[in-house]
Amino acid sequence: MAYVQFSDSSKTKIISTFASPQGEGVYENYGELEETDERYLAYLQLPAWNALQGRASTALRDSDTVLMNFFSQGKTPSPDWNAYRDKLKNILSTPEGDPKINLPSPPTE
């Protein structure tokens, strides 16, 4: 059994968990779920998704340096760089996702 607190009365998103059952009315939007409940499983994936977002943020920052080097040399980066950066930005702007996806690979040119 999982003891959780939901973000609101719709009980669609978990915001915290408890190690044991809580008293009636102590915590607003408290609930008890089976550990196989999809909402609980989604909550457990958040730390891994946040770690992926951290790697995407680093990759985006690194791509800034690459683009600055292109521009400082009077070169124009390929459109593949825009597509790469858009994929990274999408990961960063998505609050939840599959942490098992791979980051996109940077273009070679």
Buried (B, 14 or more C-beta within 10 A) or exposed (E): EBBBBBEEEEBEBBEEEBEEEBEEEEBEBBBEBEEEBEBBEBBEBBEEBEEBBEEBBEBBEEBEEBBEEBEEEEEEBEEEBEEBBEBBEEBEEEEEBEBEEEBBEBBEE
